[in-house]
Amino acid sequence: MADNSTIIEIDIDIEEVHSYYGYIPNKGAGIAFMVLFGLSALLHMGQAIKWRTWYMIPTMALGCIGEVIGWYARYWSSHSPGLLNPFLIQTVCTVISPSFMSAANFTILGLIIARLGPQYSWLSPRWYLIIFIGFDVASLVIQSVGGAKASTAVKNHQSAEPGGRIMLYGIIIQMIALTIYVVLGAEFVRRYHADKPVRAVPPPAGHSSETVDEKRNYNHGPAPVEKNVRIMLIGLIINAVFFFVRTIYRTIELSEGWEGPIITNEKLFIILDGVQIVLCTYTFNLFHPGILLREKTASGSRA
């Protein structure tokens, strides 16, 4: 009996020494982020149903669910840091889940452009969705392929660096897309306030447009931006800043390899990944498009 007890104690010590993370994940952080992402997912589901913003379910709500799974895996690893499966689950989920969330940014900006005036944007709302969701899907696929390759390599006791590089390319694509999105969004706002449309607005179908005066009636200066739309734009800016911080961190982290000083630093991961994505998701709980972008009815109330 004494010998068996000794063997068990030795096994536990070995497991505690060996960790795929380079540290033992913090149990409290795992619980806290599971609760935070879980609550936000429920809020997004409820808000999407109430305000009929169905696009927030496969973007924000699904992203939050992925984060819950990722942080549960980290909590699991806090008890068994030597187990491979929870490490692989958290790696894939915490890298990929924000890709679903970023699609909400692109969709919301497209709605604002359609509302204020597509003539002030280089891209139409439809092309915003096509191009940036395309970027998002490409990023998601590449990160998934990289995650699968890295997971297979680790299971086979091989280097995960090739898979990590592929994941890095997916993150870089996400950062490029986010940068272009911010630049085009800022250009739209600038042109709107300066009344410098990219193109003229065609008059309604069937309306004569032979005279200059008639054309001017359909290409007048911009109306003042509604308060709620301004608030939604502020929400988009705040959300984009948090996404940028997280994406830059992940780019540097993965570029240094799976055993670099950044990826093996849990405090950096918590602050520059976990906290940033929590702030992203709660930003859209507070600055919700279902509330801020509701159309007014004829009576002046919001539908």
WOBEL-V572088 format. One record per pair of residues at least 6 apart in sequence whose C-alpha atoms are under 7 Angstrom apart, sorted by sequence separation. I is the first residue (numbers start at 0). GAP is how many residues later the second one is. D is the distance in Angstrom with one decimal. If there is no record, write none. Layout:
BEGIN
i: {I;I}
gap: {GAP;GAP}
d: {D;D}
END
This chain:
BEGIN
i: {47;76;117;152;153;190;202;208;295;296;152;294;295;47;293;294;47;76;252;293;75;76;149;252;113;43;44;73;112;149;43;72;73;149;72;110;148;149;109;202;43;44;72;73;146;43;72;145;200;109;145;200;69;70;199;40;69;145;146;145;105;106;40;69;105;142;248;39;40;68;69;141;142;141;37;66;105;194;245;36;37;65;66;142;194;244;245;141;36;37;66;102;139;191;245;36;65;138;138;102;242;33;62;138;241;62;138;241;33;62;98;241;242;32;33;61;62;135;241;134;59;29;58;59;98;238;29;58;134;29;30;58;59;95;238;29;58;131;95;26;55;234;24;24;26;24;25;234;24;23;91;231;23;231;231;19;18;19;18;87;228;17;227;228;15;227;14;15;14;19;120;119;119;119;174;119;121;170;119;120;118;119;118;171;118;170;118;118;167;167;167;163;160;160;104;59;52;50;22;36;39;43;21;39;42;20}
gap: {6;6;6;6;6;6;6;6;6;6;7;7;7;8;8;8;9;9;9;9;10;10;10;10;11;12;12;12;12;12;13;13;13;13;14;14;14;14;15;15;16;16;16;16;16;17;17;17;17;18;18;18;19;19;19;20;20;20;20;21;22;22;23;23;23;23;23;24;24;24;24;24;24;25;26;26;26;26;26;27;27;27;27;27;27;27;27;28;30;30;30;30;30;30;30;31;31;31;32;33;33;34;34;34;34;35;35;35;37;37;37;37;37;38;38;38;38;38;38;39;40;41;41;41;41;41;42;42;42;44;44;44;44;44;44;45;45;45;47;48;48;48;49;50;51;52;52;52;53;54;55;55;57;57;60;61;62;62;63;63;63;64;64;64;65;65;66;66;67;67;67;68;71;72;72;76;76;76;77;77;78;78;79;79;80;80;81;82;83;86;87;90;96;97;131;221;237;239;241;241;241;241;242;242;242;243}
d: {5.4;6.9;5.8;5.9;5.9;6.2;6.9;5.8;4.2;5.9;5.4;5.7;5.8;6.1;5.9;5.8;6.6;6.0;5.5;6.1;6.5;6.8;4.5;5.5;6.0;6.8;6.2;6.6;6.3;7.0;6.9;4.6;7.0;4.2;6.7;6.8;4.8;6.1;4.4;5.8;6.8;6.2;6.2;6.1;6.1;5.5;5.3;4.3;6.4;6.1;6.0;5.9;6.1;6.4;6.4;4.6;4.0;4.6;6.4;4.6;6.8;6.3;5.3;4.9;6.5;6.6;6.4;6.9;6.4;6.8;5.5;6.5;4.3;6.3;6.7;6.1;6.5;5.8;5.5;5.2;6.7;5.6;5.8;5.0;6.2;6.7;5.2;5.1;6.6;6.2;6.1;6.1;6.8;6.5;6.1;5.8;5.3;4.4;6.6;6.7;6.8;4.8;4.6;5.8;5.2;5.9;5.8;7.0;5.8;5.3;6.3;6.9;6.9;6.4;6.4;7.0;5.5;6.5;6.0;7.0;6.7;5.2;4.6;4.7;6.2;5.0;6.2;4.7;6.3;5.9;6.7;6.1;6.8;6.3;6.3;4.7;5.7;6.6;6.6;5.3;6.5;6.4;6.1;7.0;5.4;6.4;6.0;5.5;4.8;5.7;5.7;6.0;5.9;6.9;6.2;6.9;4.9;6.7;5.0;6.1;6.2;5.5;4.9;6.4;6.4;6.9;6.6;6.8;5.0;6.8;5.0;5.6;5.7;5.7;6.2;6.7;6.4;6.8;4.3;6.4;5.2;5.3;5.6;6.6;5.2;6.3;6.2;6.2;6.2;5.8;6.8;6.5;6.3;6.7;6.7;6.7;5.9;5.0;6.7;6.8;6.8;6.6;5.1;6.5;6.9;5.9}
END
